[in-house]
Amino acid sequence: MARVRAAERALLALVPEDVLMRRAAFGLANRTAAALAERTGGVSGRNVTLMVGAGNNGGDALLAGAYLRRRGVVVTAVLLSPDRVHPQGLAALRGAGGRICDQLPDRVHLVLDGIVGLSGSGGLRPAAARLVAAVRVPIIAVDSPSGVNPDTGTADGPAVTATETVTFGARKPVHLLAPWRCGPVHLVDIGLFAELAEPDLRVLTAAEVGALWPVPSPTSDKYSQGVVGIAAGSADYPGAAVLCAGAAVLATSGMVRFAGTAADAVRGRWPEVVATGSVSDAGQVQAWAVGPGLGTGAASRQVLAHVLAAGVPVVADADAITLLARHPELADSRDPGTPLVLTPHDREFQRLTGKPPGIDRVGSAREAARRFDAVLLLKGNTTIVAAPDGRVLVNPARSSWPATAGSGDVLTGVLGALLATGLEPATAAAAAVHAQEFAAAIAARGGPGSIAARGGPAGIAARGGAGGAPAPASAIQAALTDAIRNLRSTSGG
């Protein structure tokens, strides 16, 4: 947000503030009119209510209301801070024939949330919270849902959950960190792009993931495409080994070597895997994936030490993270500069660092990445990938289907396979998360070969979490091939 505010100040030195507000409000009015047409079949004669707070955010809503009024929309504004309302915006609405009232009207098709702007903090005040709670129609948030922290995406008290959001100049962190609060985000260009440098947070698109996904060339063989070693599972948790190794098989066309006590279970399900009982007998690999179902005893500690000392990229998940937390000296086995990706969920993050991620998940992930000189993949509904150099990639979840036992084992296998092909670790981590989540959506909506799978990433994104049925990790694993095929098709591959 600091970068966006600095860009706005630079632009305001060149362009009058009222010009920027009119650009923003005109874009907001256009999107609102489109939403009315989509939902009701028309614009003129429809009813829109503005929830208006103090300052420029309320001013944007009021001025958009004036534009809508000129298109025949019945516009009513509820002023939550009448003594601090934006005067020019209020005058424009009144001049266009808009009405002012102190409660939601009986008839309303859409509501604009202009309560709190990007400088607001904390949850909604009681009067605003009561107003929002009474809304029974779709809400379009102006720039950001009120009551939600624009930097962290967290809500400390009552907050708006928008049906969609219209933002101005640039996307804000909240749009990526709390997509379930924002709905689809529509960006209005107000001339800010030239003042913005590289974004603080980056999202890999489906086309980008598809374009970078490794596939065979005419000169490829099983070794040149990357050989990944999997050290996972145990007598108690053989399924973790099967899920992790199988995901690596499906992720690339290279070779998978497995080492561990679950070797028979892996061979029985995935005959193409070269399996052995010990990491010391596994042979040469280009990357290791270690940890799922491994256990935390002395033998597992030796496995992790061997893997970290191999001098190849490592993705450490689950029990490997617990071992690193309990035995920090294990990190000394790793040669400085050897790529390491840590993939904790919140509880594992707390074990590893001594504290939970807190409300600033991006800041916590960045700090941990620097501390451990590793890529830190912080799992969650929105997954954060932080590199030691400060770069952050974010995967805003389109659904919650990956929240099932064993899906992390699938992710680890995919990520290990991508690391073995030589992909840059942070990019590999973000791509693996994208593919795993897309596979989960396909599995939830009918599995490989279904109509949902053939709809591709755009169709899944449009439907979000709607529809579908819970899918186990084995179904997510089975959907990986369709997910990758669809991702590659978006890039023309």
MOTA-V954895 format. One record per residue. N is the residue number from 1. RES is the residue in one small letter. PHI is phi as a letter, one per 20 degrees, with the letter a starting at -180 (none if undefined). OMEGA is omega in radians with two decimals (999 if undefined). Layout:
n=N res=RES phi=PHI omega=OMEGA
n=N res=RES phi=PHI omega=OMEGA
This chain:
n=1 res=m phi=none omega=-3.13
n=2 res=a phi=g omega=3.14
n=3 res=r phi=f omega=3.11
n=4 res=v phi=f omega=-3.14
n=5 res=r phi=f omega=3.10
n=6 res=a phi=f omega=3.11
n=7 res=a phi=f omega=3.11
n=8 res=e phi=f omega=3.13
n=9 res=r phi=f omega=3.12
n=10 res=a phi=f omega=-3.13
n=11 res=l phi=f omega=-3.14
n=12 res=l phi=f omega=3.07
n=13 res=a phi=f omega=-3.10
n=14 res=l phi=d omega=-3.03
n=15 res=v phi=c omega=3.11
n=16 res=p phi=g omega=-3.08
n=17 res=e phi=f omega=-3.11
n=18 res=d phi=f omega=3.08
n=19 res=v phi=f omega=3.12
n=20 res=l phi=f omega=-3.13
n=21 res=m phi=f omega=3.13
n=22 res=r phi=f omega=3.07
n=23 res=r phi=f omega=-3.12
n=24 res=a phi=f omega=-3.08
n=25 res=a phi=f omega=3.11
n=26 res=f phi=f omega=3.09
n=27 res=g phi=f omega=3.10
n=28 res=l phi=f omega=3.13
n=29 res=a phi=f omega=3.13
n=30 res=n phi=f omega=3.14
n=31 res=r phi=f omega=3.12
n=32 res=t phi=f omega=3.09
n=33 res=a phi=f omega=3.11
n=34 res=a phi=f omega=3.13
n=35 res=a phi=f omega=3.07
n=36 res=l phi=f omega=-3.13
n=37 res=a phi=f omega=3.14
n=38 res=e phi=f omega=-3.00
n=39 res=r phi=e omega=-3.04
n=40 res=t phi=c omega=-3.14
n=41 res=g phi=n omega=3.13
n=42 res=g phi=a omega=-3.13
n=43 res=v phi=c omega=-3.10
n=44 res=s phi=f omega=3.13
n=45 res=g phi=n omega=3.09
n=46 res=r phi=f omega=-3.04
n=47 res=n phi=d omega=3.09
n=48 res=v phi=c omega=3.08
n=49 res=t phi=d omega=3.11
n=50 res=l phi=d omega=2.98
n=51 res=m phi=e omega=-2.89
n=52 res=v phi=d omega=3.03
n=53 res=g phi=d omega=-3.11
n=54 res=a phi=e omega=2.95
n=55 res=g phi=n omega=-2.99
n=56 res=n phi=f omega=3.13
n=57 res=n phi=f omega=3.05
n=58 res=g phi=f omega=3.09
n=59 res=g phi=f omega=3.08
n=60 res=d phi=g omega=-3.13
n=61 res=a phi=f omega=-3.13
n=62 res=l phi=f omega=-3.13
n=63 res=l phi=f omega=3.05
n=64 res=a phi=f omega=3.08
n=65 res=g phi=f omega=3.10
n=66 res=a phi=f omega=3.09
n=67 res=y phi=f omega=-3.14
n=68 res=l phi=f omega=3.14
n=69 res=r phi=g omega=3.14
n=70 res=r phi=f omega=3.09
n=71 res=r phi=e omega=3.06
n=72 res=g phi=n omega=3.13
n=73 res=v phi=e omega=3.03
n=74 res=v phi=e omega=-3.02
n=75 res=v phi=d omega=3.09
n=76 res=t phi=c omega=3.13
n=77 res=a phi=d omega=2.99
n=78 res=v phi=d omega=-3.09
n=79 res=l phi=e omega=-3.12
n=80 res=l phi=e omega=3.08
n=81 res=s phi=c omega=-3.03
n=82 res=p phi=g omega=-3.10
n=83 res=d phi=f omega=-3.12
n=84 res=r phi=c omega=-3.12
n=85 res=v phi=f omega=3.13
n=86 res=h phi=f omega=-2.99
n=87 res=p phi=f omega=-3.12
n=88 res=q phi=f omega=3.11
n=89 res=g phi=f omega=3.13
n=90 res=l phi=f omega=3.12
n=91 res=a phi=f omega=3.14
n=92 res=a phi=f omega=-3.14
n=93 res=l phi=f omega=3.13
n=94 res=r phi=f omega=3.13
n=95 res=g phi=f omega=3.13
n=96 res=a phi=e omega=3.13
n=97 res=g phi=n omega=3.08
n=98 res=g phi=f omega=-3.09
n=99 res=r phi=d omega=3.08
n=100 res=i phi=d omega=3.07
n=101 res=c phi=b omega=-3.07
n=102 res=d phi=d omega=3.10
n=103 res=q phi=b omega=3.12
n=104 res=l phi=f omega=3.07
n=105 res=p phi=f omega=-3.13
n=106 res=d phi=f omega=-3.10
n=107 res=r phi=d omega=3.13
n=108 res=v phi=b omega=3.13
n=109 res=h phi=d omega=-3.14
n=110 res=l phi=b omega=3.08
n=111 res=v phi=c omega=3.02
n=112 res=l phi=e omega=3.11
n=113 res=d phi=e omega=3.05
n=114 res=g phi=d omega=-3.02
n=115 res=i phi=f omega=-3.04
n=116 res=v phi=c omega=3.12
n=117 res=g phi=e omega=-3.06
n=118 res=l phi=f omega=3.13
n=119 res=s phi=e omega=-3.14
n=120 res=g phi=f omega=3.11
n=121 res=s phi=b omega=3.13
n=122 res=g phi=m omega=3.14
n=123 res=g phi=f omega=3.13
n=124 res=l phi=f omega=3.02
n=125 res=r phi=f omega=-3.02
n=126 res=p phi=g omega=-3.12
n=127 res=a phi=f omega=3.12
n=128 res=a phi=f omega=3.13
n=129 res=a phi=f omega=3.11
n=130 res=r phi=f omega=3.12
n=131 res=l phi=f omega=-3.13
n=132 res=v phi=f omega=-3.13
n=133 res=a phi=f omega=-3.12
n=134 res=a phi=e omega=-3.09
n=135 res=v phi=f omega=3.13
n=136 res=r phi=c omega=-3.13
n=137 res=v phi=c omega=-3.13
n=138 res=p phi=g omega=3.11
n=139 res=i phi=d omega=2.99
n=140 res=i phi=d omega=3.13
n=141 res=a phi=f omega=3.09
n=142 res=v phi=e omega=-3.13
n=143 res=d phi=m omega=-3.08
n=144 res=s phi=a omega=3.12
n=145 res=p phi=f omega=-3.10
n=146 res=s phi=f omega=-3.13
n=147 res=g phi=n omega=3.12
n=148 res=v phi=d omega=-3.12
n=149 res=n phi=f omega=-3.07
n=150 res=p phi=f omega=-3.14
n=151 res=d phi=e omega=-3.02
n=152 res=t phi=d omega=-3.10
n=153 res=g phi=m omega=-3.13
n=154 res=t phi=e omega=3.13
n=155 res=a phi=c omega=3.12
n=156 res=d phi=e omega=-3.09
n=157 res=g phi=p omega=-3.12
n=158 res=p phi=g omega=-3.10
n=159 res=a phi=b omega=3.10
n=160 res=v phi=e omega=2.89
n=161 res=t phi=d omega=-3.00
n=162 res=a phi=e omega=3.00
n=163 res=t phi=f omega=3.03
n=164 res=e phi=b omega=-3.10
n=165 res=t phi=c omega=2.99
n=166 res=v phi=d omega=-3.11
n=167 res=t phi=c omega=-2.96
n=168 res=f phi=c omega=3.01
n=169 res=g phi=n omega=-3.10
n=170 res=a phi=a omega=3.02
n=171 res=r phi=f omega=-3.12
n=172 res=k phi=d omega=-3.14
n=173 res=p phi=g omega=-3.11
n=174 res=v phi=g omega=-3.09
n=175 res=h phi=f omega=3.12
n=176 res=l phi=e omega=-3.03
n=177 res=l phi=e omega=3.13
n=178 res=a phi=c omega=-3.08
n=179 res=p phi=f omega=3.13
n=180 res=w phi=f omega=3.07
n=181 res=r phi=e omega=-2.99
n=182 res=c phi=e omega=-2.96
n=183 res=g phi=m omega=3.08
n=184 res=p phi=g omega=-3.09
n=185 res=v phi=d omega=3.12
n=186 res=h phi=d omega=-3.06
n=187 res=l phi=e omega=3.08
n=188 res=v phi=d omega=3.13
n=189 res=d phi=f omega=3.09
n=190 res=i phi=d omega=3.13
n=191 res=g phi=n omega=-3.05
n=192 res=l phi=e omega=-2.96
n=193 res=f phi=g omega=-3.09
n=194 res=a phi=f omega=-3.11
n=195 res=e phi=e omega=-3.08
n=196 res=l phi=e omega=3.03
n=197 res=a phi=e omega=3.10
n=198 res=e phi=f omega=-3.10
n=199 res=p phi=f omega=3.07
n=200 res=d phi=f omega=-3.13
n=201 res=l phi=c omega=-3.10
n=202 res=r phi=c omega=3.08
n=203 res=v phi=c omega=3.03
n=204 res=l phi=e omega=3.08
n=205 res=t phi=f omega=3.09
n=206 res=a phi=g omega=3.14
n=207 res=a phi=f omega=3.12
n=208 res=e phi=f omega=3.12
n=209 res=v phi=f omega=3.13
n=210 res=g phi=f omega=-3.10
n=211 res=a phi=f omega=-3.09
n=212 res=l phi=e omega=-3.08
n=213 res=w phi=f omega=-3.08
n=214 res=p phi=f omega=3.08
n=215 res=v phi=c omega=-3.09
n=216 res=p phi=f omega=2.99
n=217 res=s phi=d omega=-3.13
n=218 res=p phi=g omega=-3.11
n=219 res=t phi=d omega=-3.06
n=220 res=s phi=f omega=2.90
n=221 res=d phi=c omega=-3.03
n=222 res=k phi=f omega=-3.13
n=223 res=y phi=e omega=-3.08
n=224 res=s phi=f omega=-3.13
n=225 res=q phi=e omega=3.08
n=226 res=g phi=o omega=3.09
n=227 res=v phi=d omega=-3.13
n=228 res=v phi=d omega=3.05
n=229 res=g phi=d omega=3.13
n=230 res=i phi=d omega=3.05
n=231 res=a phi=d omega=-3.01
n=232 res=a phi=b omega=3.06
n=233 res=g phi=m omega=-3.12
n=234 res=s phi=a omega=3.09
n=235 res=a phi=f omega=3.14
n=236 res=d phi=f omega=-3.06
n=237 res=y phi=c omega=3.12
n=238 res=p phi=f omega=-3.12
n=239 res=g phi=f omega=3.12
n=240 res=a phi=f omega=3.12
n=241 res=a phi=f omega=-3.12
n=242 res=v phi=f omega=-3.14
n=243 res=l phi=f omega=-3.09
n=244 res=c phi=f omega=-3.13
n=245 res=a phi=f omega=3.14
n=246 res=g phi=f omega=3.10
n=247 res=a phi=f omega=3.10
n=248 res=a phi=f omega=3.09
n=249 res=v phi=f omega=-3.06
n=250 res=l phi=f omega=-3.04
n=251 res=a phi=f omega=-3.10
n=252 res=t phi=b omega=3.13
n=253 res=s phi=e omega=-3.13
n=254 res=g phi=e omega=-3.06
n=255 res=m phi=c omega=3.12
n=256 res=v phi=d omega=3.01
n=257 res=r phi=d omega=3.11
n=258 res=f phi=d omega=3.10
n=259 res=a phi=c omega=3.10
n=260 res=g phi=q omega=-3.08
n=261 res=t phi=f omega=3.11
n=262 res=a phi=e omega=-3.07
n=263 res=a phi=g omega=-3.12
n=264 res=d phi=f omega=3.13
n=265 res=a phi=f omega=3.13
n=266 res=v phi=f omega=3.12
n=267 res=r phi=g omega=-3.10
n=268 res=g phi=f omega=-3.12
n=269 res=r phi=e omega=-3.06
n=270 res=w phi=c omega=-3.06
n=271 res=p phi=f omega=3.13
n=272 res=e phi=f omega=3.13
n=273 res=v phi=f omega=3.03
n=274 res=v phi=e omega=-2.97
n=275 res=a phi=d omega=3.08
n=276 res=t phi=b omega=-3.06
n=277 res=g phi=e omega=-3.02
n=278 res=s phi=b omega=3.11
n=279 res=v phi=f omega=3.14
n=280 res=s phi=f omega=3.13
n=281 res=d phi=d omega=-2.98
n=282 res=a phi=f omega=-3.07
n=283 res=g phi=n omega=-3.05
n=284 res=q phi=f omega=3.06
n=285 res=v phi=c omega=3.08
n=286 res=q phi=e omega=3.07
n=287 res=a phi=a omega=3.07
n=288 res=w phi=c omega=2.92
n=289 res=a phi=d omega=-2.98
n=290 res=v phi=c omega=2.93
n=291 res=g phi=p omega=-3.05
n=292 res=p phi=g omega=3.10
n=293 res=g phi=m omega=-3.02
n=294 res=l phi=f omega=-3.00
n=295 res=g phi=n omega=-3.06
n=296 res=t phi=c omega=3.12
n=297 res=g phi=e omega=-3.08
n=298 res=a phi=f omega=-3.13
n=299 res=a phi=f omega=3.12
n=300 res=s phi=f omega=3.09
n=301 res=r phi=f omega=3.13
n=302 res=q phi=f omega=3.10
n=303 res=v phi=f omega=-3.12
n=304 res=l phi=f omega=3.11
n=305 res=a phi=f omega=3.13
n=306 res=h phi=f omega=-3.11
n=307 res=v phi=f omega=-3.12
n=308 res=l phi=f omega=-3.13
n=309 res=a phi=e omega=-3.04
n=310 res=a phi=f omega=3.11
n=311 res=g phi=m omega=3.09
n=312 res=v phi=c omega=3.12
n=313 res=p phi=g omega=-3.10
n=314 res=v phi=c omega=2.89
n=315 res=v phi=d omega=-3.09
n=316 res=a phi=d omega=-3.06
n=317 res=d phi=c omega=2.92
n=318 res=a phi=l omega=-3.07
n=319 res=d phi=f omega=3.09
n=320 res=a phi=f omega=3.10
n=321 res=i phi=f omega=3.09
n=322 res=t phi=f omega=3.12
n=323 res=l phi=f omega=3.11
n=324 res=l phi=f omega=3.11
n=325 res=a phi=f omega=-3.11
n=326 res=r phi=f omega=-3.05
n=327 res=h phi=c omega=-3.09
n=328 res=p phi=g omega=-3.13
n=329 res=e phi=f omega=3.09
n=330 res=l phi=g omega=-3.14
n=331 res=a phi=f omega=3.13
n=332 res=d phi=f omega=3.11
n=333 res=s phi=f omega=-3.06
n=334 res=r phi=e omega=3.06
n=335 res=d phi=f omega=3.10
n=336 res=p phi=g omega=3.12
n=337 res=g phi=n omega=3.10
n=338 res=t phi=f omega=-3.06
n=339 res=p phi=g omega=3.09
n=340 res=l phi=c omega=3.05
n=341 res=v phi=d omega=3.08
n=342 res=l phi=d omega=-3.00
n=343 res=t phi=c omega=-3.08
n=344 res=p phi=e omega=2.78
n=345 res=h phi=e omega=-2.98
n=346 res=d phi=g omega=-3.10
n=347 res=r phi=f omega=3.08
n=348 res=e phi=f omega=3.08
n=349 res=f phi=f omega=3.13
n=350 res=q phi=f omega=3.07
n=351 res=r phi=f omega=-3.03
n=352 res=l phi=f omega=-3.01
n=353 res=t phi=d omega=-3.11
n=354 res=g phi=n omega=3.12
n=355 res=k phi=b omega=3.12
n=356 res=p phi=f omega=3.14
n=357 res=p phi=f omega=-3.12
n=358 res=g phi=m omega=-3.06
n=359 res=i phi=f omega=3.13
n=360 res=d phi=e omega=-3.06
n=361 res=r phi=f omega=3.11
n=362 res=v phi=f omega=3.13
n=363 res=g phi=f omega=3.13
n=364 res=s phi=f omega=3.13
n=365 res=a phi=f omega=3.11
n=366 res=r phi=f omega=-3.12
n=367 res=e phi=f omega=3.13
n=368 res=a phi=f omega=3.12
n=369 res=a phi=f omega=3.10
n=370 res=r phi=f omega=-3.09
n=371 res=r phi=f omega=-3.08
n=372 res=f phi=e omega=-3.09
n=373 res=d phi=l omega=-3.07
n=374 res=a phi=b omega=2.95
n=375 res=v phi=f omega=-3.11
n=376 res=l phi=d omega=3.11
n=377 res=l phi=d omega=-3.11
n=378 res=l phi=e omega=-3.07
n=379 res=k phi=f omega=3.11
n=380 res=g phi=r omega=3.10
n=381 res=n phi=g omega=2.89
n=382 res=t phi=d omega=-3.08
n=383 res=t phi=e omega=-3.10
n=384 res=i phi=d omega=3.10
n=385 res=v phi=d omega=-3.11
n=386 res=a phi=d omega=3.11
n=387 res=a phi=e omega=-3.14
n=388 res=p phi=f omega=-3.12
n=389 res=d phi=e omega=3.09
n=390 res=g phi=n omega=3.10
n=391 res=r phi=f omega=3.11
n=392 res=v phi=c omega=2.99
n=393 res=l phi=d omega=-3.06
n=394 res=v phi=c omega=3.03
n=395 res=n phi=d omega=3.12
n=396 res=p phi=f omega=-3.06
n=397 res=a phi=f omega=3.02
n=398 res=r phi=e omega=3.09
n=399 res=s phi=b omega=3.10
n=400 res=s phi=d omega=-3.07
n=401 res=w phi=f omega=3.12
n=402 res=p phi=f omega=-3.13
n=403 res=a phi=f omega=-3.13
n=404 res=t phi=b omega=-3.09
n=405 res=a phi=g omega=3.08
n=406 res=g phi=n omega=-3.13
n=407 res=s phi=f omega=3.06
n=408 res=g phi=f omega=3.08
n=409 res=d phi=f omega=3.08
n=410 res=v phi=f omega=3.13
n=411 res=l phi=g omega=-3.13
n=412 res=t phi=f omega=3.12
n=413 res=g phi=f omega=3.12
n=414 res=v phi=f omega=-3.11
n=415 res=l phi=f omega=3.10
n=416 res=g phi=f omega=3.13
n=417 res=a phi=f omega=3.13
n=418 res=l phi=f omega=3.09
n=419 res=l phi=f omega=-3.12
n=420 res=a phi=f omega=3.12
n=421 res=t phi=e omega=3.11
n=422 res=g phi=n omega=3.10
n=423 res=l phi=f omega=3.08
n=424 res=e phi=g omega=-2.94
n=425 res=p phi=g omega=-3.12
n=426 res=a phi=f omega=3.11
n=427 res=t phi=f omega=3.10
n=428 res=a phi=f omega=-3.13
n=429 res=a phi=f omega=-3.13
n=430 res=a phi=f omega=3.13
n=431 res=a phi=f omega=3.14
n=432 res=a phi=f omega=3.11
n=433 res=v phi=f omega=-3.13
n=434 res=h phi=g omega=-3.10
n=435 res=a phi=f omega=-3.14
n=436 res=q phi=f omega=-3.13
n=437 res=e phi=f omega=3.10
n=438 res=f phi=f omega=3.10
n=439 res=a phi=f omega=3.12
n=440 res=a phi=f omega=3.12
n=441 res=a phi=f omega=3.10
n=442 res=i phi=f omega=-3.13
n=443 res=a phi=f omega=-3.11
n=444 res=a phi=f omega=-3.07
n=445 res=r phi=d omega=3.01
n=446 res=g phi=p omega=3.06
n=447 res=g phi=n omega=-3.11
n=448 res=p phi=g omega=3.12
n=449 res=g phi=n omega=-3.11
n=450 res=s phi=f omega=3.06
n=451 res=i phi=f omega=3.13
n=452 res=a phi=f omega=-3.14
n=453 res=a phi=f omega=-3.13
n=454 res=r phi=f omega=3.11
n=455 res=g phi=f omega=3.08
n=456 res=g phi=m omega=-3.10
n=457 res=p phi=g omega=-3.11
n=458 res=a phi=f omega=3.13
n=459 res=g phi=f omega=3.10
n=460 res=i phi=f omega=-3.12
n=461 res=a phi=f omega=-3.13
n=462 res=a phi=f omega=-3.12
n=463 res=r phi=e omega=-3.14
n=464 res=g phi=l omega=-3.11
n=465 res=g phi=e omega=-3.08
n=466 res=a phi=f omega=3.10
n=467 res=g phi=m omega=3.12
n=468 res=g phi=n omega=3.13
n=469 res=a phi=b omega=-3.13
n=470 res=p phi=g omega=-3.11
n=471 res=a phi=c omega=3.12
n=472 res=p phi=f omega=-3.09
n=473 res=a phi=f omega=3.13
n=474 res=s phi=f omega=3.08
n=475 res=a phi=f omega=3.07
n=476 res=i phi=f omega=3.10
n=477 res=q phi=g omega=-3.10
n=478 res=a phi=f omega=-3.10
n=479 res=a phi=e omega=-3.09
n=480 res=l phi=g omega=-3.10
n=481 res=t phi=f omega=3.10
n=482 res=d phi=f omega=3.13
n=483 res=a phi=f omega=-3.12
n=484 res=i phi=f omega=3.12
n=485 res=r phi=g omega=3.14
n=486 res=n phi=f omega=3.11
n=487 res=l phi=f omega=3.14
n=488 res=r phi=f omega=-3.13
n=489 res=s phi=f omega=3.13
n=490 res=t phi=f omega=3.14
n=491 res=s phi=e omega=-3.10
n=492 res=g phi=n omega=-3.11
n=493 res=g phi=e omega=999
